[in-house]
Amino acid sequence: MKLLSYIAIILIGTACSSDKDNYVPIENKKLEFTIPANFPDPTYDIALNPPTEKGFELGKKLFYDGRLASDGVISCGFCHIQDFAFTHHTHIVSHGVGGALGTRNAQPLHNMAFMKEFTWDGAAIHLDLQPIIPITAEVEMNETFNGILKKLEEQPEYVKLFAEAFEDQKINSDNMLKAISQFMIMMISANTKYDKIERNEGSVFTVEEAAGFELFKTKCASCHKGTLFTDQSYRNNGLPIDPLYNDIGRNRVTGLTEDMQKFKVPSLRNIELTFPYMHDGRLKTLDDVLNHYSDGMVDSETLDPILKDQNGALGIPMTAEEKQQIIAFLKTLTDDDFVNDTRFSEF
């Protein structure tokens, strides 16, 4: 409830519009939102905000525009870089305005229309609301919506784009957030080697990949479930508490003791590209990740029970060879078409 109240306060009074007496309406064609054959139904209600050519164009421009930050530099795209499946490689945790340090690593952006909640702790319960968090956070973009809308109103290009994208032609927070969502819901990553095999499109696993897939199903798929490779739950996976950040995870949202140090299970799609790993970027490689699960976990009251055996021993047993086989499989989840798709590129 506190989060919803906070969002309501942010959005009150942010409706602005510009003089558009000379604007001549143009055709704004709807974009086709296609659900891949092996994907579940989207959680985002496309009918309430159907992507259009102009809405997508506006959302893309906003995504890459530093005007959304107080310093005019830190855009959404600053921390979500397409070459790395829209993650941030140059820092363990993302840097914001003035070099401010947060406590978390930027999450990848793909298949957002199929996710139920957003951010590492699920603080955003709807995709349209998610940008509010980084935009207003002091250690990220450190801006207000009133400040952003004032800047956008002063740009003739934005006046034109908002008028073309939305029937009411207004530059306001609602339209701004819907445009960003239109850009993000089109960011579907579903053309990996794994997808082509699952859809019987002619690809086949190598011997090592096939062995890794079988191991993955028995050792990893309880949490990284289904075609999205996440069950979208929140779990404590045994990471030692970092005294520098002391991130309490999901507890920050719910206030529940049982949610201490729990973070959202990430999708493993494009995992080869989205290093460093974990919510705080502490693990550099996939080898490091698997070594953590086999030998690096620490016990705590909220550790996920699935990570203990019947005798209380921690970890997921894996040999060095099995780890390499699992990594070989994980690399079949890399979608080169997605990371090279010019529709989502800044230039």
TORMITOR-697899 format. One line per 3 residues: number of its first residue (from 0); their letters; for each residue x, y, z of N, C-alpha, C. Coordinates in steps of 0.1 Angstrom, whole numbers. Example, Ala and Ser with C-alpha at 12.3 -4.5 7.8 and 13.67 -1.06 7.14 Angstrom:
REM TORMITOR-697899
0) as) 132:-57:78:123:-45:78:132:-33:78  128:-22:71:137:-11:71:129:0:79 $
REM end
This chain:
REM TORMITOR-697899
0) mkl) 8:-12:0:0:0:0:9:13:0  20:12:7:29:24:8:34:27:-6  38:17:-14:43:19:-27:32:25:-36 $
3) lsy) 20:20:-36:9:26:-44:6:40:-40  6:43:-27:4:57:-23:15:66:-28  28:61:-28:39:69:-32:38:72:-47 $
6) iai) 33:62:-55:32:64:-69:21:74:-72  10:73:-64:-1:82:-66:3:97:-64  11:99:-54:16:112:-51:25:117:-62 $
9) ili) 33:109:-68:42:113:-79:34:117:-91  23:110:-94:16:112:-106:6:124:-105  2:127:-93:-8:138:-91:-2:151:-96 $
12) gta) -10:158:-104:-6:171:-109:5:171:-120  7:160:-126:17:159:-137:11:160:-151  -2:162:-152:-7:163:-165:-4:177:-171 $
15) css) 2:177:-182:6:189:-189:3:187:-204  1:198:-211:-2:197:-225:4:210:-231  5:209:-244:10:221:-252:0:225:-262 $
18) dkd) 2:237:-268:-7:242:-278:-5:234:-291  -15:228:-295:-14:220:-307:-25:224:-318  -28:237:-318:-39:242:-326:-36:239:-341 $
21) nyv) -23:238:-344:-19:237:-358:-16:222:-362  -18:213:-352:-15:199:-355:-25:193:-364  -20:185:-374:-29:178:-383:-28:163:-380 $
24) pie) -38:156:-375:-37:142:-372:-32:134:-383  -24:124:-380:-19:114:-391:-23:100:-386  -22:91:-396:-25:77:-392:-15:71:-383 $
27) nkk) -19:65:-372:-10:59:-363:-13:44:-363  -5:37:-371:-8:22:-373:-5:14:-360  -13:4:-357:-10:-5:-347:1:-14:-351 $
30) lef) 10:-17:-341:20:-27:-344:15:-41:-340  20:-51:-347:16:-65:-344:24:-70:-332  17:-74:-321:23:-80:-310:21:-95:-311 $
33) tip) 31:-102:-315:30:-116:-318:35:-125:-306  27:-134:-301:32:-142:-290:39:-154:-296  51:-157:-293:58:-169:-298:51:-181:-295 $
36) anf) 51:-191:-304:43:-203:-303:46:-211:-290  59:-210:-285:62:-217:-273:61:-209:-260  55:-197:-261:54:-188:-249:40:-189:-243 $
39) pdp) 40:-185:-230:27:-184:-223:20:-171:-228  7:-170:-223:0:-157:-226:7:-146:-218  6:-134:-224:12:-122:-217:5:-119:-204 $
42) tyd) 11:-113:-195:5:-108:-183:1:-94:-185  7:-87:-194:4:-73:-197:-8:-73:-206  -18:-64:-202:-31:-64:-210:-28:-55:-222 $
45) ial) -25:-61:-233:-22:-54:-245:-33:-45:-250  -46:-49:-247:-57:-42:-252:-58:-28:-245  -53:-27:-233:-54:-14:-226:-43:-4:-231 $
48) npp) -33:-9:-238:-22:0:-243:-16:-7:-255  -24:-8:-266:-19:-15:-278:-7:-7:-284  4:-14:-287:15:-6:-293:12:-1:-307 $
51) tek) 16:11:-310:14:17:-323:28:22:-328  28:25:-341:41:30:-346:46:42:-339  37:52:-337:41:64:-331:44:63:-316 $
54) gfe) 36:54:-309:38:52:-295:51:45:-293  54:35:-301:67:28:-300:79:38:-303  77:46:-313:88:56:-316:90:66:-304 $
57) lgk) 79:70:-298:80:79:-287:86:72:-275  82:60:-272:88:52:-261:103:50:-263  107:47:-275:121:45:-278:129:58:-276 $
60) klf) 124:69:-280:131:81:-278:132:85:-264  121:83:-256:122:85:-242:132:76:-235  132:63:-239:141:53:-233:156:58:-234 $
63) ydg) 159:64:-245:173:68:-247:176:82:-244  167:90:-238:168:104:-236:173:107:-222  184:114:-221:189:118:-208:181:129:-201 $
66) rla) 171:134:-208:163:145:-202:154:138:-191  153:125:-190:145:119:-180:153:119:-167  165:123:-167:173:124:-155:176:138:-151 $
69) sdg) 179:141:-139:182:155:-135:194:161:-141  204:152:-145:216:157:-151:216:158:-166  205:153:-172:204:154:-186:212:143:-193 $
72) vis) 218:134:-186:227:124:-191:222:109:-190  218:106:-177:215:92:-174:201:88:-179  201:81:-191:189:77:-197:186:62:-192 $
75) cgf) 174:57:-195:172:43:-193:182:34:-200  185:38:-212:195:31:-220:209:31:-215  212:41:-206:225:42:-200:229:29:-192 $
78) chi) 219:24:-185:221:12:-177:216:-1:-184  209:0:-195:203:-11:-202:208:-11:-216  219:-17:-219:226:-16:-231:223:-29:-240 $
81) qdf) 218:-26:-252:213:-37:-261:223:-48:-263  236:-45:-265:246:-55:-268:247:-66:-257  242:-62:-245:243:-71:-234:229:-75:-229 $
84) aft) 220:-76:-239:206:-79:-236:200:-69:-226  204:-57:-228:199:-45:-220:202:-46:-205  215:-50:-203:221:-49:-189:232:-39:-190 $
87) hht) 239:-38:-178:250:-28:-177:263:-35:-172  273:-36:-181:285:-43:-178:296:-36:-172  296:-23:-173:308:-15:-169:309:-13:-154 $
90) hiv) 298:-17:-146:298:-16:-132:292:-28:-126  296:-32:-114:290:-43:-107:276:-39:-103  274:-27:-97:261:-21:-95:260:-9:-103 $
93) shg) 248:-5:-107:247:6:-117:250:19:-110  255:28:-119:258:42:-115:247:51:-119  244:61:-111:233:70:-115:239:84:-116 $
96) vgg) 230:94:-114:234:108:-116:246:112:-106  255:119:-112:267:123:-104:276:111:-99  275:100:-106:282:88:-102:277:81:-90 $
99) alg) 265:84:-85:259:78:-73:258:63:-75  261:56:-65:261:41:-65:248:36:-59  241:27:-66:230:20:-60:235:7:-53 $
102) trn) 226:-2:-51:230:-15:-44:228:-27:-53  222:-24:-65:218:-36:-73:223:-35:-88  224:-46:-94:228:-47:-108:216:-46:-117 $
105) aqp) 218:-39:-128:207:-37:-137:202:-50:-143  189:-52:-143:183:-64:-148:182:-63:-163  182:-75:-170:180:-74:-185:165:-71:-188 $
108) lhn) 163:-65:-200:150:-61:-204:146:-70:-216  139:-80:-214:133:-87:-226:121:-95:-220  111:-97:-229:99:-105:-225:92:-99:-213 $
111) maf) 92:-86:-212:86:-79:-201:71:-80:-201  65:-82:-212:50:-83:-213:46:-96:-207  55:-105:-204:51:-118:-198:54:-119:-183 $
114) mke) 59:-108:-177:63:-108:-163:52:-103:-155  51:-108:-142:41:-104:-133:44:-91:-125  57:-91:-120:62:-80:-112:76:-76:-117 $
117) ftw) 81:-65:-112:94:-60:-117:103:-55:-106  116:-54:-110:127:-51:-101:130:-64:-93  142:-63:-87:147:-75:-79:139:-79:-67 $
120) dga) 131:-69:-62:123:-72:-50:108:-71:-53  104:-69:-66:90:-68:-70:83:-56:-65  91:-45:-64:85:-32:-59:75:-27:-69 $
123) aih) 76:-30:-82:67:-25:-92:58:-36:-96  45:-34:-95:35:-44:-97:29:-43:-111  33:-34:-119:28:-32:-133:39:-26:-141 $
126) ldl) 40:-30:-153:51:-25:-162:50:-10:-164  38:-5:-165:37:10:-167:42:18:-155  43:11:-143:47:18:-131:62:16:-129 $
129) qpi) 68:6:-135:82:3:-132:92:15:-134  91:23:-145:100:34:-147:100:44:-136  89:45:-128:88:55:-118:100:53:-108 $
132) ipi) 103:41:-105:114:38:-95:127:43:-99  133:39:-111:146:45:-114:146:60:-117  135:65:-122:134:79:-125:135:88:-113 $
135) tae) 128:84:-102:128:92:-90:138:88:-80  145:77:-81:155:73:-72:167:82:-72  172:87:-60:183:96:-59:196:90:-65 $
138) vem) 198:77:-64:210:71:-69:209:66:-83  197:69:-89:196:66:-103:194:78:-112  182:81:-115:180:93:-124:176:106:-117 $
141) net) 172:104:-105:170:116:-95:162:127:-101  151:124:-107:143:135:-114:128:133:-109  121:144:-111:106:144:-108:99:143:-121 $
144) fng) 86:139:-121:78:138:-133:75:153:-138  72:161:-128:70:175:-132:82:181:-139  94:178:-134:106:183:-141:107:178:-155 $
147) ilk) 105:165:-156:106:159:-170:96:164:-179  84:165:-175:73:170:-184:76:184:-189  81:192:-180:84:206:-183:95:206:-194 $
150) kle) 105:198:-193:115:197:-203:110:192:-216  101:182:-216:96:177:-228:87:187:-235  80:194:-228:71:205:-234:78:215:-242 $
153) eqp) 91:217:-238:99:227:-244:106:222:-257  103:209:-260:109:204:-272:99:201:-283  99:209:-294:89:207:-305:87:193:-310 $
156) eyv) 99:186:-310:98:172:-315:89:163:-306  90:166:-292:82:158:-283:67:162:-284  65:175:-286:51:180:-287:44:173:-299 $
159) klf) 52:171:-310:47:164:-322:45:150:-319  55:143:-313:54:129:-311:42:125:-301  41:132:-291:29:129:-281:16:131:-289 $
162) aea) 15:142:-297:3:144:-304:0:133:-314  10:128:-320:8:117:-330:5:103:-323  11:101:-311:10:88:-305:-3:86:-297 $
165) fed) -9:97:-292:-21:96:-283:-32:105:-287  -44:100:-286:-56:107:-291:-57:120:-284  -54:121:-271:-56:133:-263:-45:143:-266 $
168) qki) -34:138:-273:-23:147:-277:-15:153:-265  -17:148:-253:-11:155:-241:2:149:-238  11:158:-233:23:155:-227:21:154:-212 $
171) nsd) 18:141:-208:16:139:-193:22:126:-189  22:124:-176:29:112:-171:23:99:-176  10:99:-177:3:86:-181:7:83:-195 $
174) nml) 7:92:-204:11:89:-218:26:86:-219  34:93:-211:48:90:-211:51:76:-207  45:71:-196:47:58:-191:42:47:-201 $
177) kai) 30:50:-207:25:41:-216:33:40:-229  40:51:-233:48:50:-245:61:42:-242  67:43:-230:78:35:-226:74:20:-226 $
180) sqf) 62:17:-221:58:4:-220:56:-2:-234  51:6:-243:49:2:-257:62:-3:-263  73:5:-260:86:1:-265:91:-12:-259 $
183) mim) 89:-13:-245:94:-25:-238:86:-38:-241  73:-37:-243:65:-49:-246:68:-55:-259  74:-47:-268:78:-53:-281:92:-60:-281 $
186) mis) 98:-58:-270:112:-64:-268:111:-79:-264  107:-87:-274:106:-101:-272:118:-109:-277  124:-117:-268:135:-125:-271:131:-139:-271 $
189) ant) 129:-145:-283:124:-158:-285:129:-166:-297  141:-162:-301:147:-168:-313:160:-174:-311  162:-181:-299:174:-187:-295:175:-201:-302 $
192) kyd) 186:-207:-301:188:-221:-305:178:-230:-297  177:-228:-284:167:-235:-276:153:-234:-282  149:-221:-285:135:-219:-290:133:-227:-303 $
195) kie) 143:-226:-312:142:-233:-325:140:-248:-323  147:-254:-313:146:-268:-310:132:-271:-304  128:-262:-295:115:-264:-288:103:-263:-298 $
198) rne) 105:-255:-308:94:-253:-318:96:-262:-330  106:-271:-329:108:-281:-340:111:-273:-354  120:-264:-353:124:-256:-364:137:-260:-371 $
201) gsv) 142:-272:-368:153:-277:-375:166:-278:-367  168:-270:-357:180:-270:-349:181:-282:-340  193:-286:-336:195:-297:-327:206:-294:-317 $
204) ftv) 205:-299:-305:216:-297:-295:228:-305:-299  240:-300:-296:252:-308:-296:251:-319:-285  260:-328:-284:260:-338:-274:262:-331:-260 $
207) eea) 271:-322:-260:273:-315:-247:261:-306:-243  255:-300:-252:243:-292:-249:232:-300:-244  230:-312:-251:219:-321:-247:221:-326:-233 $
210) agf) 234:-330:-230:237:-334:-216:234:-323:-206  238:-311:-210:235:-300:-201:221:-297:-199  213:-299:-209:198:-297:-208:192:-307:-198 $
213) elf) 196:-320:-199:191:-330:-190:195:-326:-175  208:-322:-173:212:-318:-160:204:-306:-155  202:-296:-164:195:-284:-161:181:-288:-156 $
216) ktk) 174:-297:-162:161:-300:-158:160:-306:-144  171:-313:-140:171:-319:-126:177:-310:-116  185:-301:-120:193:-293:-110:189:-278:-109 $
219) cas) 182:-273:-120:180:-259:-120:165:-255:-123  158:-263:-130:145:-260:-135:134:-258:-125  137:-262:-112:126:-260:-102:124:-245:-100 $
222) chk) 134:-237:-101:132:-222:-100:132:-215:-114  141:-220:-123:142:-214:-136:133:-222:-145  120:-220:-144:110:-229:-149:104:-224:-162 $
225) gtl) 101:-234:-171:93:-230:-183:101:-223:-193  93:-218:-203:99:-212:-215:106:-198:-211  100:-192:-201:106:-179:-196:119:-181:-187 $
228) ftd) 121:-194:-183:132:-197:-175:132:-190:-161  121:-187:-156:119:-182:-143:105:-186:-138  103:-189:-125:90:-191:-120:84:-178:-114 $
231) qsy) 92:-167:-115:89:-154:-111:86:-153:-95  92:-162:-88:91:-162:-74:103:-154:-68  103:-153:-54:113:-146:-47:120:-156:-38 $
234) rnn) 133:-158:-38:140:-168:-31:153:-163:-25  157:-168:-14:170:-166:-8:179:-178:-13  189:-175:-21:197:-186:-27:210:-187:-21 $
237) glp) 211:-183:-8:223:-186:0:235:-177:-2  233:-166:-8:244:-156:-9:248:-151:4  261:-150:8:265:-144:20:260:-129:20 $
240) idp) 256:-124:31:252:-110:32:264:-101:30  263:-92:20:274:-82:18:273:-71:27  282:-68:36:281:-58:46:281:-44:40 $
243) lyn) 286:-43:28:287:-30:21:272:-25:17  264:-34:12:251:-31:8:240:-35:18  242:-47:25:232:-52:34:218:-51:28 $
246) dig) 216:-56:16:204:-55:9:194:-66:15  183:-61:20:173:-70:26:163:-76:16  164:-72:4:156:-79:-7:141:-76:-6 $
249) rnr) 134:-87:-8:119:-86:-9:113:-80:4  120:-82:15:115:-76:28:113:-61:27  120:-55:19:119:-40:17:105:-36:12 $
252) vtg) 99:-45:5:85:-43:-1:74:-48:8  76:-60:13:65:-66:21:66:-64:36  78:-61:41:80:-60:56:79:-73:63 $
255) lte) 78:-84:56:77:-97:62:91:-103:65  93:-108:77:105:-114:81:109:-125:72  99:-133:68:102:-144:59:107:-141:45 $
258) dmq) 107:-128:42:112:-123:29:126:-117:30  132:-118:41:146:-112:42:155:-119:32  163:-111:25:173:-116:16:167:-125:4 $
261) kfk) 155:-123:2:149:-129:-10:148:-120:-22  152:-125:-33:152:-117:-46:145:-125:-57  140:-118:-67:133:-124:-78:142:-134:-85 $
264) vps) 137:-146:-88:144:-155:-97:145:-149:-111  157:-147:-116:158:-140:-129:156:-150:-140  152:-145:-151:151:-153:-163:166:-156:-168 $
267) lrn) 168:-168:-173:181:-172:-178:183:-169:-193  173:-164:-199:175:-161:-213:186:-150:-215  194:-152:-225:205:-144:-227:215:-143:-216 $
270) iel) 215:-153:-207:224:-153:-195:239:-152:-199  243:-157:-210:256:-156:-215:261:-141:-216  251:-132:-218:255:-118:-221:252:-109:-209 $
273) tfp) 246:-114:-198:241:-105:-188:249:-105:-175  262:-108:-177:271:-107:-165:273:-93:-161  277:-90:-149:279:-99:-138:265:-103:-132 $
276) ymh) 266:-114:-124:254:-121:-119:250:-118:-105  238:-121:-102:231:-120:-89:227:-105:-88  219:-102:-78:212:-89:-76:223:-78:-74 $
279) dgr) 234:-81:-69:245:-71:-67:257:-73:-76  256:-81:-86:267:-83:-95:279:-89:-89  278:-96:-79:291:-101:-72:298:-112:-79 $
282) lkt) 291:-120:-88:297:-131:-95:299:-127:-109  312:-129:-114:316:-124:-127:312:-134:-138  312:-147:-136:311:-157:-147:301:-167:-143 $
285) ldd) 296:-175:-154:287:-186:-151:294:-197:-143  307:-198:-145:314:-208:-136:313:-204:-121  314:-191:-119:312:-186:-105:299:-189:-100 $
288) vln) 289:-187:-108:275:-190:-104:273:-204:-100  277:-213:-109:276:-228:-106:284:-232:-94  296:-226:-92:304:-229:-80:297:-224:-67 $
291) hys) 290:-213:-68:282:-209:-57:272:-219:-53  264:-224:-63:254:-233:-60:259:-247:-55  271:-251:-59:276:-264:-55:283:-263:-42 $
294) dgm) 290:-252:-39:299:-251:-28:299:-238:-20  292:-228:-25:294:-215:-19:282:-209:-10  272:-217:-9:260:-211:-2:262:-211:13 $
297) vds) 255:-201:20:255:-201:34:241:-203:39  239:-209:51:226:-212:56:220:-199:63  207:-198:63:200:-188:71:186:-192:72 $
300) etl) 179:-184:80:165:-188:83:156:-187:71  160:-179:61:151:-178:49:157:-185:37  168:-192:39:173:-200:27:163:-209:21 $
303) dpi) 162:-209:8:152:-217:2:154:-232:5  143:-239:10:145:-253:14:150:-262:3  147:-258:-9:151:-267:-21:166:-268:-22 $
306) lkd) 173:-259:-15:188:-259:-16:194:-267:-5  187:-274:2:192:-283:12:187:-298:9  196:-307:12:191:-321:10:184:-326:23 $
309) qng) 180:-339:23:172:-344:34:180:-344:47  194:-344:46:202:-344:58:207:-330:62  201:-320:55:205:-306:58:217:-301:52 $
312) alg) 223:-309:43:236:-304:36:232:-294:25  240:-283:24:237:-273:15:243:-276:1  237:-270:-9:242:-271:-22:236:-280:-32 $
315) ipm) 239:-278:-45:234:-287:-55:247:-294:-61  247:-307:-58:259:-315:-63:261:-314:-78  273:-310:-82:277:-310:-96:292:-312:-98 $
318) tae) 295:-320:-107:310:-322:-110:314:-311:-119  327:-310:-121:333:-300:-130:328:-302:-144  327:-314:-148:322:-317:-162:307:-314:-163 $
321) ekq) 299:-317:-153:285:-313:-154:283:-298:-154  291:-291:-147:290:-276:-148:292:-271:-162  302:-276:-169:305:-272:-182:294:-276:-192 $
324) qii) 288:-287:-190:277:-292:-198:265:-282:-196  262:-279:-183:251:-269:-181:254:-256:-187  266:-251:-186:269:-238:-193:268:-239:-208 $
327) afl) 271:-251:-214:269:-252:-228:254:-251:-232  246:-257:-223:231:-255:-226:227:-241:-224  232:-234:-213:228:-221:-211:231:-211:-222 $
330) ktl) 242:-214:-230:245:-206:-241:236:-208:-253  228:-218:-253:217:-220:-263:206:-210:-261  206:-203:-249:195:-193:-246:199:-179:-251 $
333) tdd) 210:-178:-258:215:-165:-263:207:-162:-276  201:-150:-277:193:-146:-288:200:-135:-296  208:-139:-306:216:-129:-313:207:-120:-321 $
336) dfv) 196:-125:-326:186:-117:-334:181:-105:-325  178:-108:-312:173:-98:-303:183:-87:-301  196:-91:-297:206:-81:-293:210:-73:-305 $
339) ndt) 207:-78:-318:211:-70:-330:199:-64:-337  187:-65:-330:175:-60:-337:175:-44:-337  176:-39:-348:177:-24:-350:165:-17:-345 $
342) rfs) 154:-24:-343:142:-17:-338:144:-11:-324  153:-18:-317:155:-14:-303:168:-6:-301  175:-4:-312:188:3:-311:186:18:-309 $
345) ef) 196:24:-302:196:38:-300:197:46:-313  206:41:-322:209:49:-334:205:40:-347 $
REM end
